[in-house]
Amino acid sequence: MADSQDPVFQIQRVYLKEASLEQPNSPAILLEQEQPAVDIQLGVDAQQVSDGVFEIGVTATVTTKIKDKTVFLVEVKQAGIFEIRNIPEDQMQPILGIACPQIVYPYLRSNVADIITRAGFPPVHMAEINFQAMFEQQQAQQGGGQQPSPIITSA
């Protein structure tokens, strides 16, 4: 039997938590010949749902516009439930802010492309993300005089 103090890192579930699509200027905007500008915003959040169990969410907001008119707006939140126990405290934030989002992100990318394709548009292929660089940038911003806010929030 394994020692109860052994580190534990297990994926319990990965799931689509939220998805929305808006095409506020259809059908007129669909007749435009101009290429739309694409803006992608990404966010990561983590919350402890019970002792040793965390929900990690990665949210993508994809907005495409032609001039000042929105072609479509897609927002998707992909989440995962992870069991994380007996990990040193100084390693928890990187696990929650880097390792877990790296696991959830490919599902998010796939769902975003699928929703956009089902809406009748060419898919938007989101690039690979360096979650370590994103995490380090967030940590640097928090250390630069701003009020530090941990990535973990309580449910």
C-alpha positions as CSV (number, residue, x, y, z in Angstrom):
1,M,0.0,0.0,0.0
2,A,1.3,3.4,-0.9
3,D,2.4,5.8,1.8
4,S,-0.3,8.4,2.5
5,Q,2.3,11.2,2.2
6,D,3.3,10.3,-1.4
7,P,2.6,13.2,-3.8
8,V,-0.6,12.9,-5.8
9,F,-1.4,14.5,-9.1
10,Q,-4.4,13.1,-11.0
11,I,-6.8,14.3,-13.6
12,Q,-10.3,13.6,-12.4
13,R,-12.2,15.1,-15.4
14,V,-11.8,17.6,-18.2
15,Y,-15.0,19.2,-19.4
16,L,-16.5,22.1,-21.4
17,K,-17.9,24.4,-18.7
18,E,-19.2,27.3,-20.8
19,A,-19.6,28.1,-24.5
20,S,-21.2,31.0,-26.3
21,L,-21.4,32.3,-29.8
22,E,-22.7,35.6,-31.0
23,Q,-23.1,36.9,-34.6
24,P,-24.7,40.3,-33.9
25,N,-24.4,41.6,-37.5
26,S,-25.4,38.5,-39.5
27,P,-26.4,38.1,-42.2
28,A,-25.3,41.5,-43.6
29,I,-21.7,41.1,-42.3
30,L,-21.4,37.7,-44.1
31,L,-21.6,39.5,-47.5
32,E,-18.4,41.5,-46.7
33,Q,-15.4,40.6,-48.7
34,E,-12.8,42.1,-46.4
35,Q,-10.7,39.8,-44.1
36,P,-11.7,40.3,-40.5
37,A,-9.3,41.2,-37.7
38,V,-9.1,38.5,-35.0
39,D,-8.4,39.2,-31.4
40,I,-7.9,36.3,-28.9
41,Q,-7.9,36.8,-25.1
42,L,-6.9,34.0,-22.8
43,G,-7.5,33.7,-19.0
44,V,-6.7,31.0,-16.4
45,D,-8.3,30.6,-13.0
46,A,-8.1,28.0,-10.3
47,Q,-10.2,27.3,-7.3
48,Q,-10.1,24.8,-4.6
49,V,-13.3,22.8,-4.6
50,S,-12.5,20.5,-1.7
51,D,-9.5,19.2,0.3
52,G,-6.9,18.4,-2.4
53,V,-9.3,18.9,-5.3
54,F,-9.0,21.9,-7.6
55,E,-10.9,23.2,-10.6
56,I,-8.7,24.8,-13.2
57,G,-10.4,26.9,-15.9
58,V,-9.0,28.2,-19.1
59,T,-11.1,30.8,-21.0
60,A,-10.7,32.0,-24.5
61,T,-12.6,34.9,-26.0
62,V,-12.3,35.2,-29.8
63,T,-13.6,38.4,-31.4
64,T,-13.5,39.0,-35.1
65,K,-14.3,42.3,-36.6
66,I,-14.5,44.0,-40.0
67,K,-13.9,47.7,-39.4
68,D,-16.0,48.4,-36.3
69,K,-18.6,45.7,-36.8
70,T,-18.4,42.3,-35.0
71,V,-18.4,39.3,-37.3
72,F,-18.6,36.8,-34.4
73,L,-17.7,36.6,-30.8
74,V,-16.9,33.2,-29.2
75,E,-16.3,32.6,-25.5
76,V,-15.4,29.2,-24.3
77,K,-14.3,28.0,-20.8
78,Q,-12.7,24.6,-20.6
79,A,-12.2,23.2,-17.1
80,G,-10.5,20.3,-15.4
81,I,-10.8,18.8,-12.0
82,F,-7.5,17.8,-10.5
83,E,-6.6,15.9,-7.4
84,I,-3.4,17.4,-6.0
85,R,-2.1,16.3,-2.6
86,N,1.1,16.3,-0.6
87,I,2.9,18.8,-2.9
88,P,5.2,21.4,-1.3
89,E,3.4,24.7,-1.0
90,D,6.0,26.5,-3.1
91,Q,5.2,24.1,-6.0
92,M,1.4,24.5,-5.9
93,Q,1.1,27.8,-7.7
94,P,3.2,26.6,-10.7
95,I,1.3,23.4,-10.9
96,L,-2.1,25.2,-10.8
97,G,-0.9,28.0,-13.2
98,I,1.3,26.0,-15.6
99,A,0.9,22.2,-15.5
100,C,-2.9,22.1,-15.2
101,P,-3.7,24.7,-17.9
102,Q,-1.3,22.9,-20.3
103,I,-3.5,19.8,-19.9
104,V,-6.8,21.6,-20.4
105,Y,-5.7,23.9,-23.2
106,P,-5.8,21.4,-26.1
107,Y,-9.4,20.7,-25.4
108,L,-10.2,24.4,-25.3
109,R,-8.5,24.9,-28.7
110,S,-10.5,22.0,-30.3
111,N,-13.8,23.3,-28.9
112,V,-13.2,26.9,-30.1
113,A,-12.3,25.7,-33.6
114,D,-15.4,23.4,-33.7
115,I,-17.8,26.1,-32.5
116,I,-16.5,28.6,-35.1
117,T,-16.7,26.0,-37.9
118,R,-20.2,25.0,-36.9
119,A,-21.2,28.7,-37.1
120,G,-20.2,28.6,-40.8
121,F,-16.8,30.3,-40.6
122,P,-13.3,29.0,-41.3
123,P,-11.8,27.7,-38.0
124,V,-9.6,30.0,-35.9
125,H,-6.6,27.9,-35.0
126,M,-5.3,29.1,-31.6
127,A,-1.5,28.9,-31.3
128,E,0.3,26.9,-28.6
129,I,0.6,28.8,-25.4
130,N,3.7,28.9,-23.2
131,F,1.9,28.8,-19.8
132,Q,5.1,29.1,-17.9
133,A,5.9,32.4,-19.6
134,M,2.3,33.6,-19.0
135,F,2.6,32.5,-15.3
136,E,5.9,34.2,-14.8
137,Q,4.6,37.4,-16.4
138,Q,1.6,37.3,-14.1
139,Q,3.9,36.8,-11.1
140,A,6.2,39.7,-12.2
141,Q,3.2,42.0,-12.6
142,Q,2.0,41.1,-9.1
143,G,5.4,41.7,-7.7
144,G,5.6,45.1,-9.3
145,G,3.7,47.0,-6.6
146,Q,0.3,45.6,-7.4
147,Q,-1.6,43.8,-4.8
148,P,-0.7,40.1,-5.2
149,S,-3.6,37.9,-5.9
150,P,-3.0,34.2,-5.7
151,I,-4.2,32.0,-8.6
152,I,-6.3,29.9,-6.1
153,T,-9.7,31.1,-5.0
154,S,-11.9,29.3,-2.6
155,A,-15.3,27.9,-3.7
